[in-house]
Structure formats: structure tokens, C-alpha cells
Amino acid sequence: MIRWKSAAAAATLCLLTAEVAAAQEDAATLLRVFLRDGTALISYGEFARVADRVVFSMPTASTPNPPLQLANIPADRVDWERTTRYADAARAARYAETQAESDYILINNSIAGALNQVAFIPDLARRLEVVENARKALAEWPQSHFNYRGAEIRQMVSMLDESIADLRASAGGSRFELSLVATGEPPTAAESLLPPPTSMEIIEQLLNLSRLTDSAADRQLSLSTVLDRLDRDAADLPAEWASATKATARETIDADRRVERSYQTMIGRLIEQADRRARVADVRGVGRVLESLRTNDRALGGTRPDAIAAAHAAIEARLEAARRLRLARDHWQLRVPILARYGVAMGAPIAILRSLQAALEDIKEQAGSTQAVLASVPRRVERMLKLIEKVQPPDELQAAHALLVSAAHLARNAAAIRSEAAQFDDIARAQDASSAAAGALMLSARARTEIESLLRPPQLK
């Protein structure tokens, strides 16, 4: 008797899956993002909520595989309860049109296969386990498959309940404890699916999107697409409505562009002012520019939050630079007496090093050097080094001071090597002298630049 019921249940499962849905064209599910004002925007496929924004692809034509525009709107404008209900209904419908029937066949084939094995399992406890597992899998299936064919699933579960009851009775059980998943009638979907949008509806949604977006570029794109759709779909649109909509879109685009130019001019002017004030370490001046940005934004209607945010960040960066420069100049002012004394003390050594430049250039270019000039270089270097020995450089000038000493030693070596090259007619030594002279010139120039820079008030880089 029990074996017959298991076989009957398997046969019934096969009969219930005899019809297979026709293959459907693969396309994205059309969802609706309902707004608090009662209107809705179409989402081609799934939408995403990112922080306080909702992002989705909106079709810009009522055709298969339509062109899409990215929509980015505030999340607080969305009626989330209705949007979620509609999304659930749309996903269920899409699932029913595409994958549902094949999934339904798979679960039924799996259950039927398990039940067919029951007839050949001699152990009663093992047969009961197989049927209970089949019942549990079948009862759980609707919850993750949009309740597809829920009535048939419930019928199958009832049949398995009878089989489980018979097996438990045969095993000597006094009552039937079913601690598996229960099934019941699913709640009726509260949202009815809407038909695909018409050309007129697409245009109206693009206009609505242009009013919702905070981005001027996105708004311009939406309105430009409206004008394009009005021209392309003119034959399908009411002439009077199309003419009025076109005029409104063009007026809005023109007004938007005027505002855009005003913002660009204002922001460019204020950033230029912030630059000038930052370069003279005018911290309060840059702060006033920042306040002017806020005032001008309010005067222009506050319609370019992205541009204002970028300008605010740019001016804030200049404010921070001005603060750093002000601090650096305050520090430099404290060090001026020490730095000035160093500059005076190093005046003579630096003058001697400058006087060697012509001789070093001749050695570097291998352009010819008289013995008198070559002999004078070591004498001048010695005089320079004796003067430098008497000077204690400030901490911030230690590196530049060391460069000057190295330049002096390289200059002396360059003259000595050039003299040796002339004595022995040795081109290789002449090239060595050239390299030493080039190093002396380079280090000398670098040291002088660093010293001169530190003797002047700090500048904004």
C-alpha cells in the first residue's frame, strides 16, 4: 500500500509538469521607481540604492533593447514601499515568463526520482527519511521561486504528507509530528504590472528626471534626449503637446546654460582671487573668498551643488596653503637675524666661487686654459675654504653650506687634473677634468640657489 502511494505520487508529479512554457526573448525586467508625488520612473533592470542616492538605467525609447540613460536621484524622493511591491511583482512575472518552468521541472524530477527509489528501499526508517526530505525540499521551493505554481506544489506536499503518515503508522508511531516547512496560500501581490511605456510616457519621464537630478550635465542630457525623441517620434505624438513640450525643453536648456555660464564665471573669478591672496599668506582674505562663494551661490539659486562643492574644496585647499605659508613666514621672520648674518659672512666665499666660473667653463668645454689661470684656481679655493671655516651655518642651511664646500674641492681638482692633462697631452685626463669642472659648476649653482631661497621670505609653491 505504501509503495503504491509513493509510486502514485511520483506519477502525479510527472503529469503536473507535462507542459513546458515556450522560450521567451531575453530582455531586462522593467521595474518602476515610484516617487512620493505619485509619479514613477522606469528602471531597465535592477536599481541600486547607494547611500542617499538611487541609481538605475532608464530607457529613452519605447523599443526592444532601447538606448539607456543613467538616472541618479535622491533616495528620499522615492516611495520605497510601493517601489518594493512593484519590483517583487515584476520579478515574479519575469521569472514566470523565462526560467520558472524549467526550474519547476527540475524540482519535480528530483522529487519524483527520490520517491521512485522509496519502493526499492527495504528499511522503513530510511524510506521515511527520504520522503520527509523530499517533502521539506518541495515545501521550501515556492519561497525562493516567487511562489510559482503554488497550488500544484501544495497539492504535491499534501500527497507526501499522506505518504509520511502511512510510513509513520507502519513504524508504529502513535501520532504524526510534522516539524517540516509548512505551506499556505501566498499573499496576493498589491501592485499590478504596468504595460510598456509609450513614446509620450518616455518623454514625460525624461522631463521628470531632468527636474529631479542635481547634476547640470545630467539635466542637459535628459532635456536634449527629450528634443531628440520629440523629433524622432513626431508621428506618434499629439502635435500640440509635442510643440509645447519642445518649447518648454528648449527654454529650460537655454536658461540652464545661462546659469551654467554665470556659475563658471563666478567660480573662476573667486578661485583666481583665492590664488592671489594665498600667495601673500592672506589667510583672512582667502576666508572671505570662501564666504563670497556661499553668498554668490545663494544669489544664483543654489542650482549647481556639484560645481560649488568642487570650488569649495579648491578654495579650502588654498586656505590651507595660506595658513601653512603664514606659519612658514612667521618662522622665517624669527630666523631672519641668524640667516642674515650667515648671508653677510658667506658673501666673500660665494664671490670667490663666482670668480672661478669662467675658468671652470673653459675646463668643462676643454676649450684651453693657461697655466697662470690653472695655478690661480687652487689659491683662490684655499682662500675661500679658510673663510668658510670661520662660518657656522644655521641648521636649515647645513646642506647648502656642504654643497659649497664640495663645489670648491671639485674646482681645485678640476684645475689640477687639467694641468696634468696639458703636461702629458692626455685626453682622458682632460675629460676627467671636464667632469670635475661640470660637477663644481652644478653644485655651486645649486648651493647658491638654495641659500638665496632661504634668505628670502617663503613663497607658495
C-alpha angles and dihedrals in degrees: 000000000000092000089051092053092050091051091046091052091051092049092049090052091054092049092050091056097048094110118070120195117244115258112269128216110261110245138140120272113255107229128181126228103206117206128214091249090063097256124113140209124214118242114202098215125336124348124217129218110214114181105300095346136081117214126192143141114259121199115236096196136042094236136106111276091009126196110266137218124201111243121202114180137161112274092221090066091063126096093222097184094057093038091054093047092050092046091053091050093046093048091049092050092047091048091050091052096050126016104007099089095049091048089048091053091049094053092045093048089049093050093044091050091051093049093048088057091054092073090060099045109098096192111086095205091052091049090052091050092052093050093046091051090049091050092050093049091048094047092050095047100081093055092063096035103056091261090287110184089357094166093055091046091052090049091052092047090053091053090050090049089058091049091049091049091052092048092049091048091051089051089056098255115160096206140017112246110188110189094164130105113302122219129213143159110298120233114266113253109257095206123070116213116250124226120253111285123264123229090260092052091049090054092047090051091051089052090050091049091052089057093048101048122092093203118092091205092053091047092051090049093051093049093045089052089051090056091047093050091047089057096042096045098036093123092057097045132081104260097223093047092047092050093049092045092050092051091049093048093049093048090050092048092050092047091047092052092050090053090046091054091048091052093047092050093046095046093046091050094049095047089051089052091048089051093053094047093045091054091059092043091247097160095172091047092056089047089055090051089054090052090048088056091057092045094049092047091055090047091053092050100260091265099140107059094157094052092044092049091052092046091047090053091048093051091044088055090053090047090055090047090051091051092050091047091048090053092046091052092047088052091046091050089058090051097045096099092052093043092047092052089051091050092053093046092050095046094094098043091049090048090054091050090051090051089060094057097092093049091047092049090054091050092046093051091040086230096146132278128207119233090240092058093044090050092050094055097070091046092053092044091052091051090049094049092050089054092047092051089065093055124085107201121218116251095259091053098047093100095047090046090054090051090056092052091049090049090053093051092048090050091053091047092048092055093047094048092046090052090051091048091053092048094053099028088238114162092188091059090046088057090049089053089049091054092049092049091049090052092049092051093047095048091044093053093045094049093049091049093051093046093048090048093053092046090058127068112273115269132209109259 
